[in-house]
């Protein structure tokens, strides 16, 4: 994210504050959403887009040495865990069914735009799904069909799974074999390993084709969650003139899991040539000024996609150098992993 300022010439003449919030989590996500993201800005003005014709980056990685996702260590104790609740007593079965209904209701009502199927799976460290806490969904790669779970840096502990339609979730692969209901704790998953996910109905029959799911883990990069009132970014993304905005809430977490800041905001598009790319930049107007990730208090921020910069670092280091030189009006910047309505948008 960055404080937006009016750039008249390259980097140093930008007359707005920038807060970097959106770089890419990894190469495979970039393949889906477009090139890496990069900086978030604070302060309102126009964006200087990268040169056209520059070769596209293969992925969304490469923000900084600390911004690349890293694998989580395997937990042998968690492998082979089964989350299926089995009981021969009808009372206990009825209680389990009631709990399942409650979790599904929570996922469907508390999180807007909750689809059925794998798109309705929600992951969180909280025992109860809440829109004022962090959560994420799977992101499907259209080319390979693989669904990726981009785990935020602050969610290094056990994850709970919630589903909007299926009665249970069957998981197989790499020593993990179990069936889980909404609200259950999942075992720890190895990074970059394919697991088979199957959604089961009440009779134990698969609701749809088995999906291959790969978990990727972020480290050392704060997370920013933006949830729009409608639960969708379609209206904003469809407006090339950037006149359409969505009311939303935002939450930012440090890598230690502590909440840095939160509040209400509106979000709209930004940029010219970058807006036509798969990974889009956005402007944020906070309802109240806020100090985000140690930057000066401000109400206007920009999530800069840095689509044309596969390294995700050019703008960041330019501003860092200008700041160290003491140049006036130098934008402040921070890297963050952005989740829009639970779906990983990459590093900005």
C-alpha positions, 0 to 999 in steps of 0.5 A, a space after each residue: 500500500 502506499 500513500 498516493 501523491 502526484 507523480 510528475 516524473 519518475 519515482 522521486 517527483 511523485 507528490 503523494 504518499 504511497 503505502 505498498 500493500 499488494 505484491 504477489 504471493 507466488 509464481 502460480 498465483 500470478 499466473 491466475 491474477 496477472 503479474 506481481 503487485 507492489 506498492 500501496 500508496 497514501 495520497 490522491 493523484 494519478 498513477 505512473 504506469 509501467 512501460 507497455 510492451 515489457 515482458 510479463 512476469 511468470 509469477 507473483 513472487 519476488 517482492 523482497 527477500 522477506 516477501 517470498 512464501 516459504 514452506 511450512 514444516 510437516 507435522 507428523 503427529 497431524 498426519 492420518 488424523 480423521 475428523 469424522 465424528 462417528 457415534 452409534 447414539 442417535 442423540 449424538 448424531 443429531 447434535 453433530 447434524 445441528 452443529 454442521 447446520 450452524 457452521 454452514 449458516 455462519 459461512 453462508 450468512 456472515 461471509 457475503 458471496 459464499 458460493 457452493 462447492 469448493 468455492 464455498 470453502 473458507 479457512 480461518 484460525 478462528 473457531 467461529 467464522 467472523 467477518 471481522 477476523 482474517 479468513 481465506 478461500 481457495 484460488 483456482 488456476 484456470 490452466 491446470 485446474 489446481 486450487 491453491 490455498 495461500 496461507 497468510 503469514 499470521 496463520 501458522 497454527 491450526 486451521 479450521 475449515 468451514 463449508 457452505 453446502 457439503 456435509 463433510 470434506 474428505 482429504 487424502 494425500 501425503 499421509 493425511 487421510 480424514 473426513 472433516 465437518 464444518 468447524 473442524 481443525 485440519 491437520 498441517 499440510 506440507 507446502 507445494 504437495 497436492 492433496 485430493 479434496 472431496 465434498 460429500 453430502 449427507 449420504 457420503 456421496 461426492 457432490 462434485 469432482 475431486 479437486 487437487 489442492 496445494 498449500 503455499 505459505 507466506 512469511 514475513 509479510 503482513 496481511 490485509 483483508 478487504 471485504 466489500 459490502 456486496 461480497 464482490 469486486 465485479 462492479 468495481 472491476 468492470 468500470 474502467 473510468 474508476 467512478 464505481 466504488 464499493 463500501 468495505 471493511 479492512 483489517 491488517 495483521 502483522 506477521 505475529 498475528 496481532 491486529 495492526 489496524 482495522 476500520 471501514 473504507 471504500 475501494 475503487 479502481 486506479 491506473 490506466 494501462 495497468 488497469 487492463 491487466 489481470 492483476 488490478 490496482 485499487 485506491 482505498 479511502 478510509 472512513 477515518 484516518 489511521 496509522 497503518 503498519 507504522 506509516 503516518 496517519 492518513 485516510 487515502 491509500 493505494 494498492 499498487 499492482 506493479 504488474 510490469 515489475 516482476 521483481 516487485 521491488 523497483 518502486 519500493 527501493 526508489 522510495 526507500 532511497 528517496 526517504 533516506 536522502 531526505 527528499 520532501 514528499 517521498 511516499 511511504 510504502 509497505 508490502 502486504 499480502 492482500 485478500 479481497 473477499 477472502 481470495 488472495 490478490 497477491 502482494 501490493 
